[in-house]
Amino acid sequence: MNNDVALEDVRFIKKITVGSTNPNLQATDAERDRQVSELNRCLNEVPRGRIIGRDVSFGVYSVGEHQVVMQATTYHVGFPRKPSWDE
């Protein structure tokens, strides 16, 4: 039995961002772990979601004499219905 969500069955989309492009709000390791755990929950718990899209954004910032590149990936996870465990 295949538990994947067919694209035409998607009725709810949850966006989950992993990382940050804002140098004033840098994601800590604990925050990134929480973001990845939320993504894993969406993909593994019932109702099981499916990644239907992904946006990658980045920012290049000058900090003193250095350039800093920050990246964030937003995953669009589709579900047949809104999960009851979603806040």
C-alpha positions in Angstrom: 0.0 0.0 0.0 1.4 3.4 -1.0 0.9 6.1 1.6 2.2 9.0 -0.6 -0.2 11.9 -1.2 -1.1 12.4 -4.8 -0.8 16.0 -5.9 -4.5 16.2 -6.7 -5.4 15.0 -3.2 -3.5 17.9 -1.5 -5.9 20.1 0.5 -3.6 21.6 3.1 0.0 23.0 2.6 2.3 23.7 5.5 5.5 25.7 4.9 8.5 24.9 7.0 11.7 27.0 6.9 15.0 25.5 7.8 17.8 28.1 8.3 17.6 31.9 8.3 18.7 34.7 5.9 18.5 37.4 8.5 21.8 38.2 10.1 20.1 39.7 13.2 18.1 36.5 13.7 20.6 33.7 13.1 19.3 30.2 13.7 21.1 28.4 16.5 21.9 24.7 16.2 19.0 24.0 18.6 16.6 26.0 16.4 17.8 24.3 13.2 17.3 20.9 14.9 13.8 21.9 15.9 13.0 23.0 12.3 14.3 19.7 10.9 12.4 17.7 13.5 9.2 19.5 12.5 9.9 18.7 8.8 10.5 15.0 9.7 7.3 14.9 11.7 5.4 16.2 8.7 6.9 13.5 6.5 6.6 10.6 8.9 3.5 11.0 11.1 -0.1 10.4 10.1 -1.4 12.0 8.0 1.9 11.7 6.1 2.8 14.7 4.1 4.7 15.0 0.8 7.2 17.7 -0.3 5.5 19.4 -3.2 7.8 22.4 -3.5 11.0 24.0 -2.2 12.2 27.6 -2.1 15.9 28.4 -1.5 16.8 31.9 -0.5 20.1 33.4 0.5 21.5 36.7 1.6 25.1 38.1 1.3 26.0 40.5 4.0 29.2 42.4 4.7 30.4 42.2 8.3 33.4 44.3 8.7 35.9 43.1 6.1 34.2 39.8 5.6 31.2 38.6 3.6 28.7 36.3 5.2 26.4 34.1 3.1 23.2 32.9 4.8 20.8 30.4 3.4 17.2 29.3 4.2 15.2 26.6 2.6 11.4 26.6 2.8 9.7 23.3 2.2 6.1 23.2 1.1 4.6 20.0 2.5 1.2 18.9 1.1 -1.4 16.9 3.1 -4.8 15.4 2.2 -6.1 17.2 5.3 -4.8 19.5 8.1 -3.0 17.3 10.7 -4.6 17.3 14.1 -1.2 17.7 15.7 -0.5 21.0 13.8 -0.8 24.0 16.1 
